[in-house]
Amino acid sequence: MLKILATGTTGTIGKHFSGAIPLSISLLDDFNPIEQSFFNSSSVVLHAAGIVGNEAVSKDINVSRKINIDGTKKLAKISQDSDISRFIYVSSSHVYAPSDSLLLESSKVNPLGPYAEQNFRQ
């Protein structure tokens, strides 16, 4: 049976992950001892946690980087090493240039501000 695990389930995007099992971890800390039984080939991780917005990111750019970039990479690596079926990183569209068209992965990027820069670097 497919298990959907999610981070950031209280945030703007993550609150829409109905039916997902909240994955309560601190992306700032070393979270290697995550309950390994959650991570297997029938698991999907929806990752939407992080420090959001230029003001919040700018309060402590180093902590924001550890959470938004390093924490995401660690979670992705643990997911990969655990043979989960999918790791899906979900974020806002702040990295894209303004457009009247539907934004796609191939759309022009123009990250403005520290929050968009950290999302772009992931």
C-alpha positions in Angstrom: 0.0 0.0 0.0 1.3 3.4 -1.0 2.2 5.7 2.0 2.4 9.4 1.3 4.6 11.2 3.8 4.7 15.0 3.8 6.7 17.9 5.3 5.3 21.4 5.7 1.7 20.2 6.2 0.8 23.4 8.1 2.1 25.7 5.4 0.3 27.4 2.5 0.9 24.6 0.1 1.3 21.6 2.4 -2.1 22.2 4.1 -3.6 20.8 0.9 -1.9 17.4 1.3 -5.0 15.7 2.7 -4.5 12.0 3.5 -0.7 12.4 3.8 1.1 11.3 7.0 2.9 14.4 8.4 6.6 13.8 8.6 7.6 15.9 11.7 11.3 16.6 11.4 13.5 19.6 11.9 15.3 20.4 8.7 17.8 22.3 10.8 18.9 19.3 12.8 20.5 16.0 11.9 17.5 13.9 11.3 19.2 10.6 10.2 17.3 8.6 12.9 14.0 9.1 11.1 11.7 6.1 11.6 13.1 3.9 8.8 9.9 1.9 8.5 8.3 4.9 6.9 10.8 4.9 4.1 10.4 2.0 1.7 9.5 1.4 -1.9 5.8 2.0 -1.2 6.5 5.5 0.2 6.3 8.9 -1.5 7.7 12.0 0.2 6.0 15.3 -0.6 8.4 18.0 0.7 7.0 21.5 1.2 8.7 22.6 4.5 11.0 25.5 4.7 11.4 29.1 5.7 9.3 31.2 3.4 9.4 34.8 2.2 12.2 37.4 1.9 11.7 38.9 5.3 11.8 35.5 7.1 14.8 34.3 5.1 16.6 37.6 5.7 16.3 37.4 9.5 19.0 34.7 9.5 20.3 33.9 6.0 22.6 31.1 7.3 19.8 29.3 9.3 17.5 29.7 6.3 20.1 28.1 4.0 20.6 25.2 6.4 16.9 24.5 6.4 15.9 25.4 2.8 18.8 24.1 0.9 20.9 21.7 3.1 17.9 20.2 4.9 16.1 19.6 1.6 19.2 17.9 0.2 19.6 15.7 3.3 15.9 14.6 3.1 16.2 13.9 -0.6 19.4 11.8 0.1 17.8 9.8 2.9 14.8 9.2 0.6 17.0 8.1 -2.2 19.0 5.8 0.0 15.8 4.3 1.4 14.5 3.4 -2.1 11.3 5.3 -1.7 9.2 5.4 -4.9 9.2 9.2 -5.3 10.6 12.3 -3.7 8.6 15.4 -4.7 9.8 18.9 -3.8 7.0 21.4 -3.9 7.6 25.1 -3.7 6.3 28.5 -4.8 6.9 30.1 -8.2 9.1 32.9 -6.8 12.0 31.8 -9.0 10.3 32.6 -12.3 10.2 35.8 -14.2 6.8 37.5 -14.3 4.6 36.2 -17.0 1.1 36.3 -18.3 1.4 32.7 -19.4 1.1 29.5 -17.5 4.5 28.9 -15.7 6.3 25.6 -16.6 9.6 24.1 -15.5 11.0 25.4 -18.7 9.8 29.0 -18.1 12.3 31.8 -17.8 13.7 32.2 -14.3 14.5 35.5 -12.5 14.8 34.9 -8.8 14.5 38.2 -6.9 15.5 38.3 -3.3 17.0 35.8 -0.8 13.9 33.5 -0.7 13.8 33.1 -4.4 17.6 32.6 -4.6 17.4 29.8 -2.0 14.6 28.1 -3.9 16.5 28.4 -7.2 19.7 26.9 -5.7 17.9 23.8 -4.6 
